[in-house]
Amino acid sequence: MSVPAHTKTHPVADELARLLFEGADRERVHGPWRRLVRGREFAYRPELSPQERTALSYERLRLLNAAAGDPVELAADPYRLAGLHEWTGPVDGGLTTLASIHYNLFLGSVLDHDGGRERDLSRFTSLQSTGTFLCTELEHGNDVASMETVAVFDRATGGFLLTTPTEGAQKFMPNTSLTGGPKTAVVAARLLVDGEDRGTFLFLTPLSDENGHLPGVRVRPLPRRTGTPVDHCLTAFDQVWLEREALLEAGHGRLSADGTLTSSLGNRRKRLLRSINRVTMGKLCMSAGTLGMSRAALTIAVRYAHSRLLSGPRAGERIPLAAHRSHHGRLLHSLATAYAMTFLHRSTVSLFAAHAEEERAEVEREVAVAKGWITWQARAITTECRERCGAQGLFPANGLADLPLNIEGGITAEGDNLVIWVKAASEMVFGHQVTRADDAPAGPAGPAGPADREITELPFLRSLLADVERIWQDRARAALREGPSGDPVGRWNVTSDAALEMVSAHARLRAADAFLAAIAHTAADTRAGRLMRNLCRLFLLREIGPHTGDLLAEGRVTADHVRGLPKAVDTVVGELAPHLMTLVDAFDLPAEVLSNIPIASGGYVGGADVCDGLVGAAGR
């Protein structure tokens, strides 16, 4: 029994895909990237060395650029930019990294400042020079406000001298080697005017041309890291002269010819955050890439589960792995989470794209919370899928082995997850109000309370998840009030665990709300509608499970609810199990991609076919 790479999707899967992929905007946001990764140029190449894989990622970046339409418009469109990452993530993590840096951090930063569209960007839009972004330093990661790189205003020329004053100020791990051709960077540096620090700004800085690195630019390759290889380097500057136009200016900072700085923002930290504002969109890009990897991993694992046969209960009988609850149950829990992740990401991109200036701080926090939760869940899902495929999952040609390590990069990039969650937690302890459902019962168990609710009711389950967030917020507030006075670090130390649990519950609640909003666009009596409701039900049951003790103590559930929870989960899993293939078909992974993955197309069986499938087929 084999599972062929499908060419026609079931109507139910089509309806689910419509919900997952932007509805009427599906072709504009996802179509070009989905078609791009179908090409033979994107098939896995097992024979390549790490250096050759990096070079291939740059070649693919040029193919992507040709498919992008206007790169300037792409950099300005959060929906298409995120969509790009969803489809390239599963096929080439290195390409995803390069594209994120070039289009979002580099080109996007230039466009977000004064005169961005008036500059001659042709070298960058044509990839004659690839853009990169230099912010983090060797000794200054999460504390970028302490960076040491300086750009000294030169009154004689009106330009700047860019300098790395210490070894610790070297820019850490940008893609600045000569691989892929000439590079130009946006460099974050402190602006010094007559010895006075005016804050950190961005400077457009050529790094290399067709003959090599430019004078004063020192680049040293870093050791290979885990995940898909990228040409990460240490980069330093020795009195590199930059013309006046190199300074990227906007309302948060403009420098006059006489060296006077004017700014709409009151302090240097705010100017820094506004200068590197593209990091927020970068969080959406990183989470999009890992989201695509999760859906690909589930598609591969589910297809393998249906083609891998085991001995059945009767002599001579063979049954698929997917028949076993111990196997399909784990995949279904991951599937429910992947759907929730997708809907959360869609709602967060929309929130970001439409926010007003006065909403900036709240939206940036929601993006950070979503990024942390999505990328952490992606790691768990891809690891689960790899394990469910046994030894076959260890071969990179089968499309799974590289994914967890690639996701590690997303967890750390654009703000390490724990760090950005700690910042969100500190803001949300007192600066956030938990959103409750309108029909959530307010009192303890009783005639009009939880005892009258079924544990499988979606509104009830949603209200319980809101209660979880409120419970942990209350604990965090109490801890902060009761913490040691005169010791800010000590007070936060006794608060942080509860505050981080609050953030975690908040992320899950936002995912549930996004899931429920998607369900509202389905008819209750259709198969797609029933599948969506059951998936959401499974997600919510799984999420409240670890918190039943707190909910019971608060009178939000009854003992019968707690006792009935395992049965409710098992029932929903049983109802969803026959639809595993339909649920992953909705992820719309192209048949051409699946045909290049042996275990996703039944190409792992048959003696010598094992080698043919894992080596020959993967190298097509």
C-alpha atoms as one frame of an Amber mdcrd trajectory, in Angstrom:
protein
   0.000   0.000   0.000   1.445   3.351  -0.998   0.212   6.887  -0.801   0.658
   8.621  -4.169   1.398  12.289  -4.364  -2.137  13.569  -4.860  -3.085  15.795
  -7.736  -6.708  16.429  -6.805  -7.861  17.419  -3.364 -11.161  16.429  -1.759
 -13.766  19.236  -1.660 -13.697  19.203   2.155  -9.930  19.716   2.117 -10.439
  22.518  -0.400 -12.864  24.243   1.965 -10.460  23.845   4.886  -7.620  25.211
   2.743  -9.749  28.253   1.899 -10.083  28.936   5.628  -6.384  28.346   6.297
  -5.001  30.382   3.410  -6.605  33.823   3.434  -9.831  32.981   1.570 -10.326
  35.288  -1.407  -6.772  36.616  -1.026  -5.228  33.148  -1.247  -3.760  33.484
  -4.745  -2.192  36.888  -4.131  -0.667  36.002  -0.760   0.312  32.359  -1.299
   0.014  31.449  -4.974   3.395  32.645  -6.318   5.392  31.054  -3.494   3.539
  27.740  -3.675   4.202  27.537  -7.410   7.840  28.509  -6.884   8.683  25.654
  -4.474   7.129  23.125  -6.888  10.108  23.555  -9.209  12.849  20.950  -9.482
  15.321  23.627  -8.426  13.918  23.365  -4.890  14.267  19.587  -4.469  16.534
  18.371  -1.673  20.175  17.895  -2.747  21.793  15.322  -0.418  25.181  15.358
  -2.138  25.951  19.015  -1.378  28.449  20.199   1.219  27.401  22.927   3.702
  29.189  25.551   1.598  27.441  24.345  -1.550  24.075  24.375   0.217  24.643
  28.003   1.206  25.514  28.914  -2.378  22.383  27.092  -3.560  20.238  29.135
  -1.152  21.547  32.322  -2.800  20.773  30.886  -6.253  17.258  30.128  -5.071
  16.963  33.668  -3.708  17.376  34.882  -7.281  14.626  32.540  -8.458  12.432
  33.849  -5.667  13.213  37.437  -6.610  12.119  36.742 -10.188   8.796  35.394
  -8.883   8.260  38.232  -6.400   7.005  40.878  -8.789   8.069  44.286  -7.493
  10.438  43.657  -4.519   9.641  47.112  -3.149   5.935  46.273  -3.029   6.728
  42.900  -1.473   8.740  44.510   1.326   5.789  46.787   2.077   3.173  43.997
   2.172   3.083  42.085   5.491   0.702  39.443   4.119   2.815  38.458   1.104
   6.042  38.748   3.072   4.747  36.329   5.696   3.378  34.029   2.999   6.814
  33.845   1.373   8.254  32.439   4.605   5.494  29.847   5.035   6.283  28.187
   1.710  10.060  28.463   1.586  10.553  27.355   5.199   9.890  23.646   4.593
  12.097  23.380   1.475  15.124  25.537   2.344  15.640  27.078   5.769  18.698
  28.946   4.522  16.722  30.588   1.731  14.071  31.605   4.246  16.719  33.301
   6.371  18.269  35.118   3.394  14.889  36.275   2.079  13.821  37.509   5.500
  16.989  39.564   5.863  16.995  40.984   2.331  13.321  41.884   1.891  12.261
  42.676   5.445  15.218  43.816   7.526  17.297  45.430   4.769  14.949  46.640
   2.029  12.102  47.234   4.478  14.298  49.373   6.747  15.408  51.538   3.827
  11.817  52.001   2.669  10.574  52.860   6.164  12.827  55.926   6.323  12.638
  59.258   4.510  13.090  59.049   0.773  13.209  55.258   0.729  11.310  55.009
  -2.532  13.228  57.935  -4.045  16.594  56.222  -3.561  18.042  54.212  -6.423
  17.272  50.705  -5.169  17.858  48.933  -8.470  21.016  47.132  -7.312  19.052
  45.650  -4.446  15.804  44.872  -6.232  17.775  43.112  -8.988  20.043  41.355
  -6.447  23.175  42.793  -8.021  23.891  43.424  -4.351  22.172  41.356  -1.665
  21.021  43.217   1.418  21.916  42.256   4.964  21.262  43.707   8.427  23.924
  44.340  11.101  22.562  45.095  14.558  23.487  42.477  17.180  27.070  42.575
  18.426  29.251  39.867  19.909  28.802  41.217  23.449  25.410  42.859  22.915
  22.560  40.584  21.945  19.299  41.252  23.727  20.797  44.469  25.138  21.272
  46.114  21.746  20.769  49.466  23.462  24.326  49.004  24.761  25.903  48.435
  21.333  29.312  50.035  20.781  29.683  50.449  17.005  29.945  54.174  16.218
  29.381  56.411  13.197  31.254  59.668  13.796  29.895  62.725  12.008  32.673
  64.245   9.883  32.062  67.978   9.586  34.668  68.344   6.860  32.849  66.071
   4.407  29.375  65.924   5.899  29.692  62.137   5.976  30.480  59.604   8.677
  33.316  57.336   9.784  31.994  53.896  10.767  34.146  52.149  13.369  34.134
  49.030  15.523  35.913  50.201  18.702  36.310  46.860  20.522  36.359  43.145
  19.746  33.044  42.783  21.576  31.463  45.328  19.220  31.902  43.129  16.146
  28.557  42.545  14.446  27.541  38.999  15.289  26.422  36.463  12.681  25.157
  38.516   9.724  25.459  36.888   6.278  28.357  39.038   5.091  30.688  36.596
   3.282  31.406  36.764  -0.448  29.122  33.785  -1.073  26.185  34.850  -3.200
  27.943  37.902  -4.650  28.260  41.538  -3.507  26.553  42.593  -0.278  25.261
  45.877   1.129  24.240  46.286   4.763  22.034  48.382   6.933  24.271  48.878
   9.988  23.043  49.977  13.410  25.568  52.342  15.014  25.736  55.110  17.578
  25.769  58.535  15.953  28.499  60.687  17.491  28.473  64.429  16.832  31.434
  66.303  18.307  31.910  63.438  20.753  28.304  63.490  21.927  26.214  60.313
  21.614  22.959  61.178  19.808  21.557  57.635  19.865  21.556  54.625  17.549
  20.612  54.986  13.893  20.866  52.916  10.714  23.493  53.520   8.032  23.418
  52.137   4.480  26.850  50.583   4.090  28.385  48.828   1.041  30.336  45.784
   2.210  31.678  44.105  -0.921  31.719  44.253  -4.687  32.745  41.908  -7.488
  36.390  42.135  -6.335  35.843  41.282  -2.665  35.263  43.114   0.611  35.743
  46.859   0.522  38.591  48.620   2.371  38.044  48.810   6.119  35.443  46.009
   6.152  36.727  42.979   8.079  34.722  39.757   7.805  35.499  36.438   9.517
  33.359  33.311   8.992  31.809  31.821  12.102  31.885  28.082  12.791  29.028
  26.127  11.320  25.891  26.190  13.461  23.008  23.701  13.583  20.248  23.928
  11.006  20.442  24.767   7.314  23.811  26.432   6.631  23.998  30.207   6.108
  27.184  32.263   5.700  27.156  33.732   9.207  30.177  35.907  10.035  31.723
  38.358  12.472  31.950  41.785  10.823  33.921  44.843  11.889  34.671  48.300
  10.472  37.898  50.316  10.550  37.230  53.965   9.769  34.923  53.185   6.842
  33.827  56.473   5.281  30.114  56.808   4.448  28.503  59.573   2.457  25.885
  61.842   4.031  23.021  59.934   2.370  24.053  56.743   4.193  22.186  57.877
   7.314  18.604  56.598   7.248  16.474  59.432   8.613  12.833  59.857   9.562
  10.734  61.686  12.116  12.482  59.941  14.991  15.804  61.496  13.930  17.090
  63.948  11.297  20.545  65.467  11.172  21.046  68.954   9.743  24.132  70.020
   7.812  25.546  71.713  10.924  25.182  68.539  12.998  21.958  69.454  14.818
  19.706  66.479  15.526  15.933  66.920  15.596  13.631  64.141  16.776   9.967
  63.520  17.481  10.972  61.095  20.229  12.223  62.099  23.630  15.004  59.652
  24.331  17.680  57.560  22.645  16.107  54.201  23.482  12.887  55.129  21.694
  14.883  56.297  18.691  16.710  52.969  18.608  13.492  50.969  18.756  11.981
  53.041  15.963  15.120  52.636  13.828  15.012  48.840  14.099  11.239  48.654
  13.921  11.438  46.049  11.134  12.328  43.487  13.799   8.602  43.355  14.638
   7.715  42.262  11.112  10.683  39.912  11.381   8.962  38.154  14.269   5.983
  37.524  12.001   8.342  36.241   9.306  10.135  33.858  11.677   6.889  32.453
  13.029   5.537  32.085   9.477   8.553  30.041   8.431   8.228  27.670  11.389
   4.478  27.460  10.804   5.095  26.219   7.262   7.593  23.690   8.592   5.009
  22.369  11.081   2.381  21.845   8.414   4.892  20.125   6.120   6.042  17.825
   8.936   2.459  16.825   9.694   1.700  16.169   6.032   4.720  13.879   5.745
   4.048  12.057   9.026   0.355  11.479   8.311   0.992  10.184   4.813   3.676
   7.858   6.163   1.293   6.648   8.876  -1.134   5.523   6.183   1.440   3.726
   4.029   3.564   2.072   6.725   1.991  -1.346   7.438   2.247  -3.426  10.601
   1.087  -6.873  11.618  -2.604  -6.811  12.486  -4.497  -8.700  15.220  -5.224
 -11.626  12.870  -2.686 -13.922  11.262  -1.493 -12.556   7.928  -3.308  -9.245
   8.411  -1.498  -5.954   7.762  -2.817  -2.641   9.053  -1.434   0.900   8.744
   0.244   2.727  11.594  -2.577   5.247  11.391  -4.994   2.636  12.742  -3.495
   2.873  16.240  -4.796   5.468  18.690  -1.327   5.731  20.240  -0.096   6.939
  16.861  -2.923   8.947  15.303  -3.885  10.515  18.638  -0.527  12.272  18.935
  -0.708  13.459  15.341  -4.219  14.784  15.849  -3.216  16.791  18.905  -0.404
  18.295  16.813  -2.827  18.928  13.937  -5.250  20.781  16.184  -2.390  22.939
  17.429  -1.127  23.589  13.881  -4.577  24.808  12.814  -4.710  27.057  15.889
  -1.191  28.360  15.131  -2.201  29.163  11.562  -5.310  31.085  12.560  -3.409
  32.947  15.291  -0.755  33.949  12.789  -3.373  35.158  10.299  -5.069  37.313
  12.925  -1.749  38.711  14.179  -0.577  39.688  10.683  -3.924  41.437  10.146
  -3.583  43.214  13.487  -0.084  44.375  12.560  -1.042  45.468   9.045  -3.963
  47.615  10.210  -2.712  49.099  13.490  -2.728  52.820  14.189   0.295  54.608
  15.642  -1.251  54.812  19.108  -1.673  51.029  19.084   1.971  50.336  18.256
   3.103  49.178  21.712   0.187  46.779  22.197   0.486  45.352  18.680   4.242
  44.834  19.042   3.566  42.935  22.266   0.958  40.716  20.631   3.365  39.965
  17.769   6.055  38.992  20.274   3.678  36.745  22.219   2.479  35.038  19.042
   6.040  34.547  17.782   7.120  32.865  20.998   4.153  30.508  21.152   4.096
  29.582  17.467   7.810  28.836  17.212   7.845  26.805  20.433   4.840  24.783
  19.257   6.496  24.301  15.871   9.520  22.726  17.531   7.296  20.356  19.510
   5.256  19.398  16.431   8.208  18.736  14.128   9.933  16.698  16.835   6.750
  14.653  17.345   6.430  14.046  13.602  10.062  13.008  13.297   9.630  10.494
  16.118   6.421   9.094  14.673   8.325   8.258  11.491  10.967   6.280  13.386
  14.344   5.781  11.737  12.952   6.992   8.402  12.525  10.412   9.973  16.272
  10.643  10.611  17.128  10.855   6.897  17.127  14.492   5.712  15.833  13.305
   2.311  12.562  12.429   4.041  11.934  16.059   4.804  11.836  15.942   8.611
  15.308  15.675  10.124  16.354  19.276   9.435  13.141  20.946  10.553  13.536
  20.985  14.367  17.054  22.420  14.058  15.902  25.048  11.565  13.137  26.028
  13.963  15.723  26.597  16.706  16.969  29.512  14.620  13.473  30.981  14.482
  13.113  30.648  18.252  16.210  32.782  18.772  16.045  35.190  15.806  14.365
  38.620  16.060  14.364  38.398  19.854  14.935  35.258  21.889  11.548  33.835
  22.851  11.986  33.870  26.612  13.351  37.410  26.581  10.500  38.841  24.514
   7.986  36.978  26.664   9.539  38.365  29.854   9.123  41.865  28.440   5.502
  41.118  27.491   4.867  39.621  30.927   6.163  42.713  32.720   3.782  44.893
  30.702   0.760  42.621  31.064   0.765  42.076  34.839  -1.086  45.351  35.388
  -1.400  46.725  31.858  -3.706  44.102  30.390  -7.326  43.129  30.906  -8.302
  39.502  30.258 -11.108  39.229  27.699 -13.928  36.996  28.870 -16.663  35.491
  26.737 -20.027  37.243  27.040 -21.814  34.070  28.060 -19.180  32.796  30.509
 -20.800  31.849  33.840 -19.575  34.133  36.566 -20.427  32.138  39.684 -19.260
  28.872  41.217 -20.762  25.491  40.421 -24.507  25.527  40.999 -27.865  25.679
  39.239 -26.789  28.550  36.966 -23.067  27.834  36.989 -20.615  25.376  35.444
 -22.606  22.312  36.503 -25.074  23.143  33.727 -22.354  23.259  31.065 -20.972
  20.409  28.960 -17.204  20.129  28.988 -17.271  19.872  25.187 -19.073  23.195
  24.604 -16.772  25.525  22.694 -17.918  28.785  24.410 -17.515  27.131  27.828
 -14.062  25.819  26.984 -13.031  29.230  25.708 -14.216  30.884  28.927 -12.217
  28.379  30.975  -9.048  29.268  29.084  -9.738  32.941  29.835 -10.078  31.958
  33.499  -6.656  30.335  33.350  -5.124  33.578  32.099  -6.918  35.559  34.813
  -5.825  33.150  37.568  -2.158  33.492  36.623  -2.456  37.254  36.244  -3.919
  37.492  39.740  -1.034  35.409  41.096   1.521  37.567  39.311  -0.060  40.764
  40.660  -0.076  39.401  44.195   3.542  38.269  43.938   4.651  41.647  42.636
   2.841  43.517  45.416   4.225  41.226  48.111   7.785  41.022  46.745  10.778
  42.393  48.645  10.685  46.190  48.760  13.714  48.061  47.535  14.820  45.088
  45.437  13.453  45.363  41.868  15.205  42.221  40.664  14.010  40.263  43.696
  10.425  41.451  43.214  10.462  40.409  39.577  12.049  37.068  40.425   9.110
  36.109  42.629   6.690  37.366  39.969   8.155  36.107  36.707   7.029  32.463
  36.813   3.373  33.382  37.288   3.652  36.231  34.791   5.085  33.925  32.126
   2.279  31.411  32.727  -0.133  34.306  32.177   1.536  35.102  28.826   1.370
  31.452  27.805  -2.347  31.300  28.607  -2.862  34.575  26.748  -1.220  33.186
  23.606  -3.418  30.091  23.709  -6.522  32.178  24.301  -5.739  34.380  21.303
  -5.197  31.237  19.217  -8.543  29.871  20.382 -10.286  33.136  19.526  -8.724
  33.138  16.053  -9.817  29.511  15.598 -13.371  30.334  16.678 -13.450  33.326
  14.318 -12.492  31.021  11.431 -15.218  28.576  12.456 -17.743  31.399  12.210
 -17.114  31.357   8.448 -18.223  27.732   8.116 -21.701  26.236   8.041 -22.344
  24.032  11.062 -23.905  21.214   9.037 -21.014  20.781   6.578 -18.201  18.265
   6.966 -15.669  21.068   6.967 -17.595  22.850   9.697 -17.813  19.722  11.836
 -14.110  19.010  11.408 -13.209  22.563  12.357 -15.348  22.429  15.482 -13.900
  19.116  16.568 -10.341  20.270  15.953 -10.959  23.420  17.980 -12.612  21.328
  20.683  -9.586  19.041  20.831  -7.253  22.026  21.039  -9.179  23.592  23.912
  -9.616  20.347  25.837  -5.879  19.763  25.594  -5.080  23.294  26.742  -7.288
  23.332  29.837  -6.255  19.825  30.925  -3.168  20.889  32.932  -5.200  23.607
  34.718  -8.200  21.624  35.965  -6.943  21.800  39.555  -6.989  25.587  39.517
 -10.314  25.690  37.704 -11.838  23.271  40.191 -10.527  25.270  43.141 -11.997
  28.454  41.641 -15.388  26.820  41.117 -15.117  27.163  37.362 -15.538  23.425
  36.727 -17.015  20.560  38.696 -15.501  17.254  39.713 -17.634  15.596  37.039
 -16.051  17.851  34.413 -12.579  16.824  35.541 -13.484  13.140  35.587 -15.091
  13.400  32.152 -12.223  15.221  30.461 -10.190  12.154  29.340 -13.311  10.561
  27.851 -14.186  13.779  26.043 -10.701  13.959  24.521 -10.796  10.319  23.464
 -14.210  10.753  21.842 -13.113  13.749  19.791  -9.915  11.976  18.718 -11.983
   8.982  17.612 -14.273  11.192  15.538 -11.341  12.953  13.864  -9.145   9.907
  13.208 -10.799   8.858   9.908 -10.163  12.345   8.537  -6.412  12.599   9.132
  -5.565  12.689   5.425  -8.224  15.287   4.684  -6.908  17.512   7.459  -3.339
  17.496   6.105  -4.450  17.686   2.465  -5.845  21.080   3.450  -2.270  22.217
   4.080  -1.958  22.211   0.276   1.656  21.074   0.074   2.327  20.717  -3.672
   2.336  17.232  -5.171   5.741  17.970  -6.710   7.212  18.600  -3.253   5.661
  15.441  -1.821   6.861  13.310  -4.740  10.450  14.227  -3.826   9.987  12.957
  -0.249  10.201   9.136  -0.215   8.124   8.476   2.916   5.433  10.917   1.793
   4.957   9.064  -1.496   5.466   5.427  -0.484   8.975   5.413  -1.935  10.687
   3.878   1.099   9.769   0.196   0.563  11.049  -2.603  -1.630  14.632  -3.761
  -0.974  16.931  -1.761  -3.237  14.135   0.798  -3.551  15.062   1.968  -0.071
  18.323   3.397  -1.380  16.683   4.586  -4.583  14.015   6.388  -2.588  16.354
   7.994  -0.078  19.193   8.886  -2.435  18.103   8.817  -6.053  14.588  10.172
  -5.678  15.663  12.849  -3.224  18.313  14.058  -5.625  15.932  14.509  -8.568
